[in-house]
Amino acid sequence: MAIYLDSAIVSEAEIASRMGWVKGITTNPTLLAKSDNPPETTLKKLTQLTCGPVFYQLMSSDFEGMLAEGRKAFEIIGKQTVLKIPATPVGFAVVASLSPEITCSVTAIYSAAQAAVAREAGAKMAIAYVNRATRLLGDGIGLVRDMASVLTGSNTEILAASIKSPQEAAASLQAGAHHLTLPLSMLQDMATHEFSDKTVEEFAKNGIGLKM
């Protein structure tokens, strides 16, 4: 399992890097648009802040354009590249073409059938927008569960995105997701619980430890 930062803001990536347990960074066109720098500069900086994967989502819509964009992203990010390719007919064809040379994921999956196609196309990850799927389909956790069922025994793993609470994050993992990607505020919330803080306060008040 891995937990990733979902952001293209360099200052947020710096904070996530210091956490020590965040294993990579996912971006998308909307997140890159929030950066003060051009995408090329942002991606280079993000790559320097993690030893793990850096995800880049293709914006082109035609087959040849997507191939060229994917290879350009690989030139910038290098071996840490994971391409995010939309779950469309042309997108699946691009995954089948690029996956032998560049690690690919399929994003915006809304059915188990699409997850099966992603697997056959050679995607390393199938990405589910959990909270958005709940709003659009009624049950985002159920979508993850259905995807896990068809992907069992394959090399394609599930990355759960669009997570709005620690409870939804845990439920996604329980339903079969292998990885999570979360905004910085959610990463911080995942590591926090009021009773943990209270317990630590009680130990500090009543306990004793090594003198420094």
Secondary structure, DSSP 8 states (H G I E B T S, - for coil): -EEEEE---HHHHHHHHHHS----EE--HHHHHTSSS-HHHHHHHHHHT-SS-EEEE----SHHHHHHHHHHHHHHHGGGEEEEEESSHHHHHHHHHHTTTS-EEEEEE-SHHHHHHHHHHT-SEEEEEHHHHHHHHS-HHHHHHHHHHHHTTSS-EEEEE---SHHHHHHHHHTT-SEEEE-HHHHHHHT--HHHHHHHHHHHHH------
